[in-house]
Amino acid sequence: MMGPRAWLSIVAAMVGGMSMPACSEFDPAVVERVAEVEHEQWMAWSKDVAAEVSPERRSRWQKFWIPYKDLPDEVKELDREWARKALRAAKR
């Protein structure tokens, strides 16, 4: 089963590469909302496949099975990066 982030990686690669720095290309409020949705879908996906991964990975993931607003900022930034990739893909 291909996870959503793997799918977005493929899409991002198709539209110009994986390295996409943070920028003011999109309204920060839009990026933040899409990042929140990205986190929600990641939680759903990671919980669905949790039984298929190592206990160590599952343990790392479980720390982040919390609402987006409660994530540490460095983890939120990972979701924001995926949000920007998705927004760029949607623009094409």
Secondary structure, 3 states (H helix, E strand, C coil): CCCHHHHHHHHHHHCCCCCCCCCCCCCHHHHHHHHHHHHHHHHHHHHHHHHHCCHHHHHHHHCCCCCHHHCCHHHHHHHHHHHHHHHHHHHC
